[in-house]
Amino acid sequence: MTPNASSASSAPSRRSFLASTAVAAAAVAGGMPLLAACGGADSGSGGGSSSGKGAKKLLPAYVAGNVVTPDIASKNGSAVGFTGKLDLATLKTSVPKKLGKGGKVGIMSPFWGTPPKADNAYYRAMNDRIGVDVAWQNQDGNTYDQKLGAVLASSDVPDMVVVPGWNMGGKIPSAIIGKFADLGPYLSGDAVKDYPNLAAIPTDAWRRCIFGGRLRGLPMPASYVTNIVPLYRKDIFDKEGYEIPRSADEFMALAKEITNARAKRWACTDMKWTAFNSFGVLSGSEKPLGWNLVDGRLINRIETQEYLEALEWTRKLFAAGVVHPDAKLGKSSATDPGPKFAAAEFLIYNQDISQWWSRTAEQATQNPDYKIWGMDIWGHDGGDPALFATQPANIFAFISKKAPESVIRDALAVANVTAAPYGTEEYMLTNYGVEGTHYTVRNGVPTKTTQGNNEVLNAYVMVASPAATIAHPDFPDVAKGQVEWQQRMGSFTKKSAFYGQQITEPTRYTNLSNDFEQLEDDIVRGRKKISDMQQAVADWKSKGGDKLRDWYRKLLDENGSAAG
């Protein structure tokens, strides 16, 4: 179940991007899920970076897993892919003995949907497999930031707390440094080898877990290739003879050809996020991705000509009448485009890559001719796109600083099971529950039962995950298409200066950029002008943007660039 976007805008929100990937595994029946401080001192409100001096010695040793071999290896930053049917008889075991010692671990985590009762068959099976009594404290994912802030401000912090990247505003990063344990003694260097599935998590994901000069988090790894795909109705494109656009002008011409308002058909919804990629705008969905070095000067994405050009092109789409009316009005059907996309009221929209599969699964029995596919991102001028890497992890689990070693060890035992790779018994249990109770397998395709849909939801998958994986045995062509799309787009993707770092900005800059997303949406809908953005950027610079630039420059000088 994808959490609702928090914004009224029809553009996909940062929350919907990340959360849809995070919980897709637990949301839809059938098919395999998509899995999807300077230096070493605590710096408190002064902020800092996870790539300071001495950071390397904090990182766990990387030991590639050899339990399962993917059908498609990672390339250009892509996920690994599996395209075969599922055979339960050939599942591997990645945790041969229980590492848990029978203790109790309370975990607070965001939850979308209705939480199951505490004593359910799925929770019992997982706890028995791990050897730990996990007690879930599920909180509404849509208002999680409020609960999180209140809990971290109190003295009563659960044993483990899950913190999504989009909830790390305000005082949360400082609270993480103050409230959560240093996991270095248990995971840094060769120590992680006690937990083989955690050792197989890519190093870039672990680097994002350094807060205040200490390794404090357990990551949910992700592909660094942009997760925003221009999705389109391939069945209708093929029938009508429409060609995939290769430039911004070609997209506009195609959009005008498709649109027939009298017939209730428009070309697309809000394409702002694809415009940013097409025009080579630095990714800005999570700090510190708004900053990069350009000709030796540190600049923010909002200061670039490409940013303004992307907004202007998107505005022209709205002005030309090729965007579905719901998107202009900001109606919920624009942020949940499935029904009207299935009805062919529009043929193109941009969203998280997980929807490539979930929309396919939704329509498989209702409309056998329906085919959703992903367009390659085009360079706005017809050349290759210039894409920027997204962060290699954006959801984290932390262990309380007050937890005794026995609780920390039990919590890590939980993570070692939930991080098991696809093709293992532990992965199936974590993501699908108990065979016969929570899912059945027919012709190599697992399908959740009603009980599975009610109980195997976004709980254990939030603790830690294996390297980014795509596997859909019900639609192997989709899994192959997704991974190959990532590999093609990955070949045009470069890392920014602060790639992979966990940046904690000084609290005085916390609200500096709050209004830009709304202003973007007002501009593309014609309610504001490009000149309004230029004025907003000038105000941003004078109110702290230039000082924040100096702060990032100092960080860069001290820690070096992560670009590659």
C-alpha positions, 0 to 999 in steps of 0.5 A, spaced: 500 500 500 503 506 497 502 512 502 498 518 500 502 524 498 502 529 503 502 535 497 496 537 494 500 537 488 499 532 482 506 531 481 509 525 485 511 527 492 518 525 495 514 521 500 510 517 495 517 516 491 520 513 496 515 510 500 512 506 495 518 503 493 519 501 501 513 498 502 511 495 495 513 488 498 508 488 503 502 491 499 500 487 493 498 480 492 502 476 487 508 477 484 515 478 487 516 485 491 521 491 489 526 492 493 526 496 491 559 533 524 565 534 521 570 528 521 569 523 527 566 528 532 559 529 534 557 536 532 550 537 534 546 543 531 552 545 528 551 539 522 556 535 519 557 530 514 558 522 514 564 522 509 569 526 514 576 524 516 576 517 519 569 515 516 572 509 512 574 505 519 567 506 521 564 502 515 562 495 515 567 490 511 563 488 504 563 481 503 559 479 497 553 474 498 554 467 495 548 464 497 544 466 491 546 468 484 541 473 480 539 472 473 541 479 471 547 482 475 547 489 477 550 494 472 551 502 472 548 502 479 542 498 477 538 493 482 540 486 481 534 482 477 531 475 477 527 473 472 525 466 473 519 462 476 519 461 484 521 454 486 520 453 493 524 446 493 530 450 491 530 456 496 537 457 500 538 458 507 542 464 509 541 464 516 543 457 518 542 458 526 538 463 530 542 469 532 537 471 537 537 470 544 530 470 546 530 477 548 524 482 547 525 488 542 520 493 541 520 497 534 517 503 532 516 504 525 511 507 520 505 503 517 500 505 511 494 501 512 491 497 518 496 494 523 494 487 524 493 484 531 500 483 535 499 476 536 498 474 529 501 468 525 506 472 521 509 475 527 510 469 530 513 465 525 518 471 524 520 471 531 521 464 531 525 464 525 529 470 528 529 467 536 527 474 538 520 477 541 519 483 536 513 487 539 511 492 534 509 499 535 506 501 528 504 508 527 500 512 522 505 513 516 502 519 513 503 523 520 509 519 522 513 525 523 509 528 528 509 522 532 517 521 531 518 528 533 514 527 540 518 520 541 525 523 540 524 529 544 522 524 550 526 520 555 522 514 553 525 511 546 523 504 543 529 499 543 529 500 535 526 506 531 525 506 523 526 513 520 525 515 513 529 520 510 523 524 508 522 525 516 529 527 517 527 535 517 528 539 523 531 537 530 531 529 528 538 529 525 540 532 532 536 527 536 538 521 532 545 523 534 543 524 541 538 518 542 541 512 538 547 507 539 554 507 536 553 500 532 561 501 530 563 495 535 558 490 532 558 492 525 565 496 523 570 493 519 570 485 520 565 485 526 559 485 521 561 478 519 558 475 525 551 478 520 553 475 513 547 478 510 548 485 513 555 484 510 553 483 503 549 490 504 553 495 499 558 500 502 555 506 499 548 504 503 552 504 510 556 510 509 549 514 509 548 511 516 553 515 519 551 520 524 555 525 528 561 521 527 558 514 529 555 508 525 548 509 528 543 506 522 541 500 519 540 501 511 534 500 506 539 500 500 536 502 493 539 503 486 542 510 485 539 510 478 533 515 478 527 512 481 522 516 476 520 513 470 516 516 464 511 510 464 506 510 458 501 505 455 505 501 450 499 497 447 496 504 445 502 507 442 503 500 438 496 501 436 496 508 434 503 508 431 506 513 436 513 514 437 517 514 443 520 522 444 527 523 443 527 530 445 523 536 449 520 538 442 518 531 440 515 530 447 511 536 446 509 534 438 507 527 441 503 530 446 499 535 442 498 529 437 495 524 443 490 530 446 483 530 444 479 533 450 472 532 447 474 525 447 477 525 454 484 523 452 490 527 454 497 526 453 500 526 460 499 528 467 504 533 471 511 531 468 515 536 472 520 530 475 521 528 468 523 535 466 528 535 471 531 529 469 531 531 461 534 538 462 539 535 467 537 538 473 541 536 479 537 531 483 534 535 489 529 530 493 533 529 499 539 533 502 544 534 500 543 533 493 541 540 491 548 542 491 554 540 486 560 543 484 560 546 477 566 549 474 569 549 481 563 553 484 558 550 489 551 552 486 544 549 488 540 546 483 535 552 484 540 557 481 541 553 475 539 555 468 537 548 467 532 548 473 528 554 470 528 551 463 525 545 466 520 549 469 518 553 463 517 547 459 513 543 464 509 550 464 508 550 456 505 543 457 500 545 461 499 551 457 498 547 451 492 543 454 495 537 453 496 535 461 490 532 464 485 537 468 486 533 474 493 535 474 492 542 474 487 542 479 491 538 484 486 532 485 488 526 488 486 522 482 493 525 479 497 522 485 494 516 484 493 515 477 492 508 476 484 508 474 484 514 469 491 511 466 487 504 465 481 508 462 486 511 457 484 518 459 492 520 459 497 515 456 504 518 460 505 519 467 512 519 471 512 516 478 516 511 482 519 505 478 515 500 482 508 502 479 511 499 472 509 492 476 504 494 480 499 497 475 501 491 470 499 486 476 492 490 477 490 490 470 492 483 468 485 480 469 481 486 467 484 488 461 489 483 458 491 488 452 493 493 457 501 494 457 505 499 461 512 500 459 517 505 461 520 510 456 528 512 456 529 519 459 531 523 453 536 529 453 532 535 452 535 537 446 535 530 443 542 528 445 543 523 451 540 525 458 545 528 464 542 524 470 544 525 477 545 519 482 540 519 487 542 517 494 543 509 495 539 509 502 533 513 504 530 509 510 534 507 516 533 503 523 536 505 529 537 502 536 536 506 542 543 508 546 540 506 552 539 499 550 543 493 553 548 489 549 543 483 549 538 488 546 543 490 541 545 483 539 537 481 538 536 487 534 542 485 529 539 478 529 532 481 526 536 485 521 540 479 519 534 475 517 530 481 514 536 483 510 536 476 507 537 476 499 531 474 494 531 466 493 532 464 500 527 462 505 528 468 510 526 472 504 520 469 503 518 469 510 520 476 511 516 478 505 510 473 504 510 470 510 508 462 511 506 458 505 499 455 505 497 461 511 499 467 508 501 465 500 500 460 495 505 458 489 502 456 483 506 455 476 512 458 480 508 465 482 507 466 489 500 469 491 498 472 498 492 469 501 487 474 504 490 473 511 497 474 508 494 481 505 492 483 512 498 480 516 504 481 512 505 488 511 510 493 512 513 491 518 519 487 518 521 489 511 523 496 514 528 494 519 534 492 514 534 490 506 538 486 502 542 490 496 536 493 491 533 487 488 527 487 482 524 480 482 517 479 479 516 471 477 509 473 475 511 478 470 518 476 468 518 481 462 517 487 467 523 485 472 527 484 466 525 491 463 526 495 469 533 492 471 535 494 463 532 501 464 536 502 470 542 500 466 541 504 460 539 510 465 545 508 469 550 509 463 548 517 463 548 517 471 554 521 475 555 522 482 554 529 485 560 532 490 556 530 496 553 523 493 552 518 498 553 522 504 549 523 510 549 531 511 546 534 517 545 541 516 545 546 522 538 547 524 538 555 523 537 553 515 532 548 517 526 551 513 530 555 508 527 551 502 521 550 505 516 553 499 520 552 493 516 545 491 509 549 492 512 555 488 514 550 482 507 547 482 504 554 482 509 556 476 508 550 472 500 551 472 501 558 470 499 561 477 506 564 478 511 566 473 519 564 472 520 571 475 517 569 481 522 563 482 528 568 480 526 573 486 525 567 490 532 565 489 535 572 490 531 572 497 533 565 499 541 567 497 540 573 502 536 570 507 541 564 508 543 561 502 549 564 501 551 562 508 549 555 507 553 555 501 559 557 505 558 551 510 557 546 504 564 549 501 567 548 508 565 541 508 567 539 501 574 542 503 575 538 509 572 531 507 573 531 499 568 530 494 564 523 493 563 525 485 565 519 481 
